[in-house]
Amino acid sequence: MQVNKKIRNSGNQYFLESEWKDPNMGGDITTLGPLAKRLKEDYPNLVANYYRWDGITSVVSKGDKHLREGIQLGDSTLLSMYGLELLHGDSRTALTNPFSVVITRGMAIKYFGKENVVGETIGIQSFSGGNRDFSITGVMNDFTENSVTSLNDNNHNTFFIPTNTYTYFGRFDFENWLNIYLPSYIELKEGVTAKDLEGPIKKLIADNTIDGIKQNLTVKPIPLTKYYLERNNSLVKNMLYALSFVGLFILLMAIVNFVNISISSSSARTKEIGIRKVLGGVRRQIIVQFVTESVILVMIATLLALALYPLTKGLFAQLVEKEIPALRSFPVYFIFIPAMMIVIVGLLAGFYPAIVLSALKSVDSLKGKLKTVKEKVWLRKSLVGFQFSVAAIVMIGAYIVSQQVGYFFGQSLGYNKEYIVASQVPRDWTPEGTRKMQMIRNEFARMPEVENVTLSYEIPNGMNGGQPPVYKAGTDSTLAVAMQQLATDAYYLDTYQVPIKAGSFFRDGETDSSKCVLNETAAKALGWKDPSEAIGQRVRIPGSPVEFVVQGVAADFHFNSMQEKMKPNIFMQSRFVNSYRFLSFKLKPGNIGMAIEAIQKKWTILLPGTSFEYNFMDQTLGKLYSTEIQLKKASFTATGLALIIVLLGVLGMVSLSIQKRIKEIGIRKVIGASLADIVLLFVKEFMLIILIAGVVACPFAYIVMQNWLDNYNYRISIGPQPFLWSIGGLILLTLLLIIARTIKAAVINPIKSLRTE
C-alpha cells in the first residue's frame, strides 16, 4: 500500500499505460518513445516533468568480476522528478554526460568494496561485443522493491545511464514514434487531472504515428501510487484484500473461542457474581469488570504479539518471498492501529460473556447454577458452526489454489522443460557476431554432457522480442495479425522438443533467410485451418520488402503464463534478424551438477570475460507463476491457523458439554452404557454442526474460487474433491478430538460423577 508513496509529489506522478485493441501489437507497460517528452514540451501548463527508460542487461566488469546486471537507460530527469538524493555525487549533472553511470550503494560495495566510488570507472559491454569504461558520477541509496526504477521482477535495475548513450547499446532512438518499447512517466501540475490529458494524448498519437498504431493504441495516465496494485486486473490488490479478510476471519474465530471459553469457565465465577450482588454490586459494575478484564487480556496479547514480531517476521518473509519491514519503519500513526484493535477486540470478546454472566440471579449464582448460560447453548453452537464454515472455506480455497498451481506445472506446456538450462550470452548483433555465436553453440553441442543446444532471442519466459503484424501476401495489410516473434536457430524445436505439425523447421546451414515457421494458432489466424495448407504460402510484414515463405507449422506451446490465451507465433531465423540473447542447453540425464560444471569451464574458454549465470526452466516457470505460488503458501498457512483455532473451539465446547452432562454420563454407565455409546452421544451433537457448516461453506467457497479461476485462460474445473476432502478432513479431526476428550470423561468412576458435592 506504500509503494511509491514516499517519492516527491507522489500525488501528481503518473505512469503511461498502453491499451491495444489487439494485445499482440504491444505491451501495456511500454508506450511510444517520444510521447512523455512531447507532452511536457507541447503542454507545459499541464505537465511538469517526464521520465522514460529502456531496461537492458549487459555484462559489467571490474577486475576479475564479470557479471550480468540490470541497466536502465533513462532521462536525466530521474533524480529531480522523484526527489531521489545521491549519497555521493552531484545530482544536477550526474546523468547528463555520455558514458557516465550512476550506481546503487549495493553495487558500489559489490564491485569496489566501498560506498564512495565517484570518479572511478567500471566496464560495461555493448551489444556489438565491445567493452568500454563508464565514469561513475553518482551513488544513490538502494531502492525499495516495486519502485519507479523496477517495473517488473525480471530486471531489477541498479545501473543508470543517460539516454544519450543509447547508440552504444544499439537501442531504439527515444525520439522515434515507431519505438513502442519505453516505460514512460509524467508529473502533472497541481490541479491537473488525468482526464485533462485525454485530448493532448490523442492528438499527439494522431499527428505522429502510423495508421496501424493510430487505430489500435490508447494511452492512459495511471496514478503511480496505484499502478502496482491495479495492474493485471488488480491482482495484487485483490490478493491483499483476500489475505487480509482471511486474517480478519482468523481473528474473529479467536474471538468466538474467547466468548465460548469465557462462558464455559463461568461456573468457577458464578458464586463470585452472586456474592457481589448480595453485597450490593449492580449489574453495570459487573459488566464493566468483565469487559475491562477482556480488554486487559487483549492488550497483553497485543504486547506479546509486538514482542514476538521481530522473531517471527523472518517466517512471514519466507512465506511471501518479500522483505517484511521492521516495526521502527512503520509510520508513527501505526501505534493507533493496535490501540484501536485492543479496544475493539476487547469489547467484541468481552461484551457478550459480561451480559450473560451479569444476568444470573443472585440465588442461582450462589448455588452455582448455570441455567441461563445453558439456555444459550444454541448461540455457542452457532459460533462454533461459524468457525467450521470459515475453516472449510479456507481449506477448500487452499485445495483449489494448490490444484491450479499443480496444473500449471503438471499440464503439458507443449514443450519439454526437463533438463533445460538457459543462460544469457554477450551480444554482438552483427552478421559476423551472429555467425561467431553459432560456432560457439556448435562447440557446446559437441560436449558429451549436452544433448542439444539452441541459440535464440527468446526462451519460454513470457518476454518476447516484438509483435510484428503479419498478413497473407496479396491481401490487404489491414488484415494483418499481430504475432509474437521468436528469433531462433535451427535447433530450437529439437532442444525444447516441440513437435512439428506440417513441413519442417529451419535447417542447419540454410542460407535462405526469407523462410519462416508459424505455430498452429498463427496458421489458423491467417485462415489456414489445416497446418499443411500453410506450407509454401507467402506472408508479409508491413514496411518490409521481404515476402516470407512458410516452411513449417509447429505445435502450439505455452510461451507466456497460462493466464493468457495461446498467442500466434512466427519463428524467424536469428541470422535474418541478427539478434540473440540466450543459449539453452538440453542436458543428458545423469549427474546434472557435473554437467553444469563442465559447461561452466567450457564457457570461460569460449566466452572469456563473461559469467555463466544460468536458470533451469523450472526456475523460469517459478517466476512466471510467483504470485500463484505465494498464494498457495499463504493459503496453506491460513488453513493451518484456521484448523488450530477451530479445534480449540471444539475442545472448549466439548469440555463445556461434558461438564454439564457429567452426572448424565455417570447414570448412563450405571445402567449399562458402553464407552462407544457415550462417545457417540457427543459425536452426534457436533456432526450436525459440521454438516450444516459444510452446507453453508461449500456454495460460498465455490463462488469465490470460481471468480478467482476466471482470471486464467487455462484452468482446472472445480470438481467435488476439494469439498469432500475439506469437509471430510474437518470431520475426521473433530472426531478424533471429541473421542479423545470424551474417553477421558467416560472412564471416570460413576461414583465420583454422581456425587452432589
WOBEL-V877751 format. One record per pair of residues at least 24 apart in sequence whose ideal C-beta (glycine too) atoms are under 7 Angstrom apart, sorted by the first residue. I is the first residue (numbers start at 0). GAP is how many residues later the second one is. D is the distance in whole Angstrom. If there is no record, write none. Layout:
((I & GAP & D) (I & GAP & D))
This chain:
((2 & 143 & 5) (2 & 222 & 7) (2 & 225 & 5) (3 & 143 & 6) (3 & 144 & 6) (3 & 220 & 5) (3 & 221 & 5) (4 & 220 & 6) (6 & 75 & 4) (6 & 76 & 6) (6 & 141 & 7) (7 & 74 & 6) (7 & 75 & 3) (8 & 178 & 6) (9 & 214 & 7) (9 & 215 & 6) (11 & 175 & 5) (11 & 176 & 5) (11 & 178 & 7) (12 & 172 & 7) (12 & 174 & 6) (12 & 211 & 4) (13 & 171 & 7) (13 & 172 & 5) (13 & 174 & 6) (13 & 180 & 6) (13 & 207 & 4) (13 & 208 & 6) (13 & 209 & 6) (13 & 210 & 6) (14 & 170 & 6) (14 & 207 & 5) (14 & 209 & 5) (14 & 212 & 5) (15 & 168 & 5) (15 & 169 & 7) (15 & 170 & 7) (15 & 203 & 5) (15 & 205 & 6) (16 & 203 & 5) (16 & 205 & 5) (17 & 199 & 6) (17 & 201 & 6) (18 & 199 & 5) (18 & 201 & 7) (19 & 196 & 5) (19 & 197 & 6) (20 & 195 & 5) (21 & 194 & 6) (21 & 460 & 5) (23 & 443 & 5) (23 & 458 & 3) (23 & 459 & 6) (23 & 460 & 7) (23 & 543 & 6) (23 & 544 & 7) (24 & 191 & 6) (24 & 442 & 5) (24 & 444 & 7) (24 & 457 & 4) (25 & 154 & 5) (25 & 441 & 6) (28 & 122 & 6) (28 & 123 & 7) (28 & 154 & 6) (29 & 150 & 6) (29 & 151 & 5) (29 & 152 & 6) (29 & 153 & 6) (30 & 149 & 7) (30 & 151 & 7) (30 & 153 & 5) (30 & 188 & 5) (31 & 145 & 6) (31 & 148 & 6) (31 & 177 & 7) (32 & 139 & 7) (32 & 141 & 5) (32 & 142 & 6) (32 & 143 & 6) (32 & 144 & 7) (32 & 146 & 4) (32 & 149 & 5) (33 & 141 & 5) (33 & 143 & 6) (34 & 149 & 6) (34 & 169 & 6) (34 & 184 & 7) (35 & 148 & 4) (35 & 149 & 7) (35 & 150 & 5) (37 & 166 & 6) (38 & 147 & 6) (38 & 161 & 6) (42 & 157 & 5) (44 & 144 & 7) (45 & 142 & 7) (45 & 143 & 6) (45 & 146 & 5) (45 & 150 & 6) (45 & 151 & 6) (45 & 154 & 7) (46 & 139 & 5) (46 & 141 & 6) (46 & 142 & 7) (47 & 139 & 5) (47 & 140 & 6) (47 & 141 & 5) (48 & 28 & 6) (48 & 32 & 5) (48 & 138 & 4) (49 & 25 & 7) (49 & 27 & 6) (49 & 135 & 7) (49 & 136 & 5) (50 & 24 & 5) (50 & 26 & 5) (50 & 27 & 6) (50 & 30 & 5) (50 & 134 & 5) (51 & 122 & 6) (51 & 130 & 5) (51 & 132 & 5) (52 & 129 & 7) (52 & 130 & 6) (53 & 112 & 7) (53 & 117 & 6) (53 & 128 & 6) (54 & 100 & 5) (54 & 102 & 6) (55 & 113 & 6) (56 & 98 & 6) (56 & 367 & 7) (57 & 66 & 6) (57 & 67 & 5) (58 & 66 & 4) (58 & 367 & 6) (58 & 551 & 5) (59 & 62 & 6) (59 & 63 & 7) (59 & 64 & 6) (59 & 99 & 7) (60 & 62 & 4) (60 & 70 & 7) (60 & 548 & 7) (61 & 49 & 4) (61 & 60 & 5) (61 & 61 & 7) (64 & 46 & 6) (65 & 543 & 5) (65 & 544 & 5) (65 & 545 & 5) (66 & 544 & 5) (67 & 356 & 6) (67 & 543 & 7) (67 & 545 & 6) (68 & 89 & 6) (68 & 90 & 6) (69 & 85 & 5) (69 & 86 & 5) (69 & 87 & 4) (69 & 88 & 6) (70 & 86 & 6) (70 & 88 & 4) (70 & 90 & 6) (71 & 77 & 6) (71 & 85 & 4) (71 & 87 & 7) (71 & 88 & 5) (72 & 88 & 5) (72 & 90 & 6) (72 & 92 & 7) (72 & 93 & 6) (72 & 96 & 7) (72 & 98 & 6) (73 & 86 & 6) (73 & 89 & 6) (74 & 88 & 6) (75 & 86 & 6) (77 & 82 & 7) (80 & 106 & 6) (81 & 66 & 6) (83 & 56 & 6) (85 & 52 & 4) (85 & 53 & 6) (85 & 54 & 5) (86 & 28 & 7) (86 & 52 & 5) (86 & 53 & 6) (86 & 54 & 6) (87 & 28 & 5) (87 & 30 & 5) (87 & 50 & 7) (87 & 51 & 4) (88 & 29 & 5) (88 & 48 & 5) (88 & 49 & 3) (88 & 50 & 6) (90 & 47 & 7) (93 & 43 & 4) (93 & 44 & 4) (94 & 65 & 7) (94 & 67 & 5) (95 & 66 & 6) (97 & 64 & 7) (97 & 66 & 5) (97 & 67 & 5) (98 & 33 & 7) (98 & 35 & 5) (98 & 36 & 7) (98 & 66 & 6) (99 & 34 & 6) (99 & 35 & 5) (99 & 37 & 4) (99 & 62 & 6) (100 & 33 & 4) (100 & 35 & 6) (100 & 36 & 7) (100 & 58 & 6) (100 & 59 & 7) (100 & 60 & 5) (101 & 35 & 6) (101 & 36 & 4) (101 & 38 & 6) (101 & 58 & 4) (102 & 33 & 6) (102 & 36 & 6) (102 & 55 & 6) (102 & 56 & 5) (103 & 36 & 6) (103 & 38 & 5) (103 & 39 & 7) (103 & 54 & 5) (104 & 34 & 6) (104 & 36 & 6) (104 & 37 & 5) (105 & 36 & 5) (105 & 52 & 7) (106 & 51 & 5) (106 & 52 & 7) (107 & 31 & 5) (114 & 24 & 6) (124 & 301 & 6) (125 & 42 & 5) (125 & 43 & 6) (126 & 42 & 5) (126 & 43 & 5) (126 & 300 & 4) (126 & 302 & 5) (127 & 42 & 6) (127 & 300 & 5) (127 & 301 & 6) (127 & 302 & 6) (127 & 305 & 7) (128 & 297 & 6) (128 & 299 & 3) (128 & 304 & 6) (144 & 177 & 7) (145 & 82 & 5) (147 & 37 & 7) (147 & 76 & 7) (150 & 32 & 5) (152 & 470 & 7) (153 & 309 & 6) (153 & 469 & 7) (169 & 259 & 6) (176 & 31 & 5) (176 & 32 & 5) (184 & 39 & 7) (185 & 35 & 7) (193 & 27 & 4) (196 & 24 & 6) (211 & 257 & 6) (211 & 330 & 7) (232 & 478 & 6) (234 & 392 & 6) (238 & 392 & 6) (242 & 391 & 6) (245 & 148 & 6) (245 & 392 & 5) (248 & 141 & 5) (249 & 388 & 7) (249 & 391 & 5) (249 & 392 & 6) (249 & 395 & 6) (252 & 134 & 5) (252 & 137 & 6) (252 & 389 & 7) (252 & 392 & 5) (252 & 393 & 6) (252 & 396 & 7) (253 & 391 & 6) (254 & 90 & 6) (254 & 93 & 5) (254 & 94 & 5) (255 & 127 & 4) (255 & 130 & 6) (255 & 131 & 6) (255 & 393 & 6) (256 & 388 & 6) (256 & 391 & 5) (256 & 392 & 5) (256 & 395 & 6) (257 & 91 & 4) (258 & 90 & 6) (258 & 93 & 5) (258 & 94 & 6) (258 & 124 & 6) (259 & 120 & 5) (259 & 123 & 6) (259 & 389 & 6) (259 & 392 & 5) (259 & 393 & 6) (260 & 391 & 5) (261 & 91 & 4) (262 & 90 & 6) (262 & 93 & 6) (262 & 110 & 6) (262 & 117 & 6) (263 & 388 & 5) (263 & 391 & 6) (263 & 392 & 4) (265 & 91 & 5) (265 & 104 & 7) (265 & 107 & 6) (266 & 101 & 6) (266 & 103 & 6) (266 & 392 & 7) (268 & 88 & 7) (269 & 90 & 6) (269 & 95 & 5) (269 & 98 & 5) (269 & 100 & 7) (270 & 94 & 6) (270 & 95 & 6) (270 & 97 & 6) (272 & 84 & 6) (272 & 87 & 6) (272 & 92 & 5) (273 & 88 & 5) (273 & 91 & 3) (273 & 92 & 4) (276 & 85 & 4) (276 & 88 & 7) (277 & 84 & 6) (282 & 75 & 5) (285 & 72 & 4) (286 & 67 & 4) (286 & 68 & 7) (286 & 71 & 5) (289 & 60 & 6) (289 & 63 & 6) (289 & 64 & 4) (289 & 67 & 7) (290 & 56 & 6) (290 & 59 & 4) (290 & 60 & 6) (290 & 63 & 5) (292 & 57 & 7) (293 & 52 & 5) (293 & 55 & 5) (293 & 56 & 2) (294 & 47 & 6) (294 & 48 & 7) (294 & 51 & 3) (294 & 55 & 7) (297 & 44 & 5) (297 & 47 & 5) (297 & 48 & 4) (297 & 51 & 7) (298 & 43 & 5) (301 & 36 & 5) (301 & 39 & 7) (301 & 40 & 5) (305 & 32 & 7) (318 & 314 & 5) (318 & 315 & 6) (318 & 318 & 6) (319 & 310 & 5) (319 & 314 & 7) (320 & 309 & 6) (373 & 286 & 6) (379 & 273 & 6) (380 & 308 & 6) (383 & 265 & 5) (383 & 266 & 7) (383 & 269 & 5) (383 & 305 & 6) (384 & 304 & 5) (384 & 307 & 6) (384 & 308 & 5) (386 & 258 & 7) (386 & 259 & 4) (386 & 262 & 5) (387 & 258 & 6) (387 & 301 & 6) (387 & 302 & 5) (387 & 305 & 3) (387 & 342 & 6) (388 & 304 & 4) (388 & 307 & 5) (388 & 308 & 4) (389 & 252 & 6) (390 & 251 & 4) (390 & 252 & 6) (390 & 255 & 4) (390 & 339 & 6) (391 & 301 & 6) (391 & 302 & 6) (391 & 305 & 4) (391 & 334 & 6) (391 & 335 & 6) (391 & 338 & 6) (392 & 304 & 5) (392 & 307 & 6) (392 & 308 & 5) (393 & 244 & 5) (393 & 245 & 5) (393 & 248 & 5) (394 & 244 & 5) (394 & 331 & 4) (394 & 334 & 7) (395 & 305 & 4) (395 & 309 & 7) (395 & 326 & 5) (395 & 327 & 6) (395 & 330 & 5) (396 & 238 & 6) (396 & 304 & 6) (396 & 307 & 7) (396 & 308 & 6) (397 & 237 & 4) (397 & 238 & 5) (397 & 241 & 5) (398 & 323 & 4) (398 & 326 & 6) (398 & 327 & 6) (399 & 305 & 5) (399 & 318 & 6) (399 & 322 & 5) (400 & 230 & 6) (400 & 231 & 5) (400 & 234 & 5) (401 & 230 & 6) (402 & 313 & 5) (403 & 224 & 7) (403 & 305 & 7) (403 & 311 & 6) (403 & 312 & 6) (404 & 220 & 7) (404 & 223 & 5) (404 & 224 & 6) (404 & 227 & 5) (406 & 309 & 5) (407 & 154 & 6) (407 & 217 & 5) (407 & 220 & 7) (408 & 212 & 7) (412 & 144 & 6) (412 & 145 & 5) (413 & 84 & 6) (413 & 141 & 6) (413 & 142 & 5) (413 & 143 & 3) (413 & 144 & 6) (414 & 45 & 7) (414 & 81 & 4) (414 & 82 & 6) (414 & 83 & 5) (414 & 142 & 5) (415 & 80 & 7) (415 & 81 & 4) (416 & 200 & 4) (416 & 201 & 6) (416 & 204 & 7) (418 & 167 & 6) (418 & 168 & 4) (418 & 170 & 6) (419 & 76 & 7) (419 & 164 & 6) (419 & 165 & 7) (419 & 166 & 6) (419 & 196 & 7) (419 & 197 & 4) (420 & 164 & 5) (420 & 166 & 6) (420 & 193 & 5) (420 & 195 & 6) (421 & 37 & 5) (421 & 160 & 5) (421 & 162 & 5) (421 & 192 & 7) (421 & 193 & 6) (421 & 195 & 7) (421 & 198 & 7) (422 & 159 & 7) (422 & 160 & 6) (422 & 189 & 6) (422 & 190 & 6) (422 & 191 & 4) (423 & 157 & 6) (423 & 158 & 6) (423 & 189 & 7) (424 & 155 & 7) (424 & 156 & 7) (424 & 157 & 7) (424 & 158 & 5) (424 & 182 & 7) (425 & 181 & 6) (425 & 184 & 5) (426 & 153 & 7) (426 & 154 & 7) (428 & 149 & 5) (428 & 150 & 5) (429 & 148 & 7) (430 & 147 & 6) (433 & 140 & 6) (433 & 141 & 6) (433 & 144 & 5) (433 & 146 & 7) (436 & 143 & 6) (437 & 51 & 6) (439 & 166 & 5) (439 & 167 & 7) (440 & 48 & 7) (440 & 142 & 6) (442 & 163 & 6) (443 & 139 & 7) (443 & 141 & 7) (443 & 155 & 7) (443 & 158 & 6) (446 & 151 & 6) (446 & 155 & 6) (448 & 138 & 6) (448 & 139 & 6) (448 & 145 & 7) (448 & 146 & 4) (448 & 149 & 5) (449 & 135 & 6) (449 & 137 & 6) (449 & 138 & 7) (450 & 135 & 4) (450 & 136 & 7) (450 & 137 & 5) (451 & 39 & 6) (451 & 42 & 5) (451 & 43 & 4) (451 & 134 & 4) (452 & 38 & 7) (452 & 42 & 7) (452 & 130 & 6) (452 & 131 & 7) (452 & 132 & 5) (453 & 34 & 6) (453 & 35 & 6) (453 & 37 & 4) (453 & 38 & 5) (453 & 41 & 4) (453 & 130 & 5) (454 & 34 & 5) (454 & 119 & 6) (454 & 125 & 5) (454 & 128 & 6) (455 & 30 & 7) (455 & 31 & 6) (455 & 32 & 4) (455 & 33 & 7) (455 & 36 & 6) (455 & 118 & 7) (455 & 124 & 6) (455 & 126 & 6) (455 & 128 & 7) (456 & 30 & 4) (456 & 117 & 7) (456 & 122 & 5) (456 & 123 & 5) (456 & 124 & 5) (457 & 28 & 5) (457 & 29 & 7) (458 & 123 & 5) (458 & 125 & 6) (458 & 161 & 7) (459 & 97 & 7) (459 & 98 & 7) (459 & 99 & 5) (460 & 159 & 5) (460 & 163 & 7) (461 & 97 & 7) (461 & 98 & 5) (461 & 99 & 6) (461 & 162 & 6) (463 & 95 & 7) (464 & 114 & 7) (467 & 73 & 5) (468 & 72 & 7) (468 & 73 & 6) (469 & 69 & 5) (469 & 71 & 6) (469 & 100 & 6) (470 & 68 & 7) (470 & 69 & 6) (471 & 54 & 6) (471 & 65 & 7) (471 & 67 & 6) (472 & 65 & 4) (472 & 66 & 6) (472 & 67 & 5) (472 & 74 & 5) (476 & 65 & 5) (479 & 62 & 6) (480 & 44 & 4) (480 & 45 & 6) (480 & 87 & 6) (482 & 39 & 5) (482 & 85 & 4) (482 & 86 & 6) (482 & 87 & 5) (483 & 75 & 6) (483 & 83 & 5) (483 & 84 & 7) (483 & 85 & 5) (484 & 85 & 6) (484 & 87 & 6) (485 & 83 & 6) (485 & 85 & 5) (486 & 85 & 5) (486 & 87 & 5) (486 & 90 & 5) (486 & 92 & 6) (486 & 93 & 7) (487 & 83 & 6) (487 & 86 & 6) (488 & 85 & 5) (492 & 61 & 6) (494 & 89 & 5) (494 & 91 & 5) (497 & 56 & 5) (497 & 57 & 6) (497 & 59 & 5) (498 & 56 & 4) (499 & 52 & 6) (499 & 54 & 6) (500 & 30 & 4) (500 & 52 & 5) (500 & 53 & 7) (500 & 54 & 5) (501 & 29 & 4) (501 & 30 & 4) (501 & 32 & 7) (501 & 33 & 5) (501 & 50 & 6) (501 & 51 & 5) (502 & 32 & 4) (502 & 48 & 5) (502 & 49 & 3) (502 & 50 & 6) (503 & 47 & 6) (503 & 48 & 5) (504 & 47 & 5) (504 & 49 & 7) (505 & 67 & 6) (512 & 60 & 5) (512 & 62 & 6) (512 & 63 & 4) (513 & 32 & 5) (513 & 33 & 7) (513 & 34 & 5) (513 & 35 & 6) (514 & 34 & 6) (514 & 36 & 4) (514 & 58 & 7) (515 & 32 & 4) (515 & 34 & 6) (515 & 35 & 7) (515 & 54 & 6) (515 & 55 & 6) (515 & 56 & 6) (516 & 34 & 6) (516 & 35 & 4) (516 & 37 & 6) (516 & 54 & 4) (517 & 32 & 6) (517 & 35 & 5) (517 & 52 & 6) (518 & 34 & 7) (518 & 35 & 5) (518 & 37 & 5) (518 & 49 & 7) (518 & 50 & 4) (519 & 33 & 6) (519 & 35 & 6) (519 & 36 & 5) (520 & 35 & 5) (520 & 45 & 5) (520 & 46 & 7) (520 & 47 & 5) (521 & 46 & 3) (521 & 47 & 6) (521 & 48 & 6) (522 & 30 & 5) (524 & 43 & 5) (560 & 63 & 5) (560 & 64 & 7) (561 & 150 & 6) (561 & 151 & 7) (561 & 152 & 4) (562 & 148 & 6) (562 & 149 & 5) (562 & 150 & 6) (563 & 149 & 6) (564 & 148 & 5) (642 & 90 & 7) (646 & 86 & 6) (646 & 90 & 6) (649 & 36 & 7) (649 & 84 & 6) (649 & 87 & 6) (650 & 86 & 6) (650 & 90 & 7) (653 & 28 & 6) (653 & 84 & 6) (653 & 87 & 5) (654 & 86 & 7) (656 & 25 & 6) (656 & 28 & 7) (657 & 83 & 7) (657 & 84 & 7) (657 & 87 & 5) (661 & 83 & 7) (661 & 91 & 5) (662 & 90 & 6) (662 & 91 & 6) (664 & 80 & 6) (664 & 81 & 6) (664 & 88 & 6) (665 & 84 & 4) (665 & 87 & 3) (665 & 88 & 4) (668 & 81 & 5) (669 & 80 & 5) (674 & 68 & 7) (674 & 71 & 5) (677 & 64 & 6) (677 & 68 & 4) (678 & 60 & 6) (678 & 63 & 5) (678 & 64 & 7) (678 & 67 & 7) (681 & 56 & 5) (681 & 60 & 5) (682 & 52 & 6) (682 & 55 & 6) (685 & 48 & 6) (685 & 52 & 6) (686 & 44 & 7) (689 & 40 & 6) (689 & 41 & 6) (689 & 44 & 6) (693 & 33 & 4) (697 & 25 & 5))
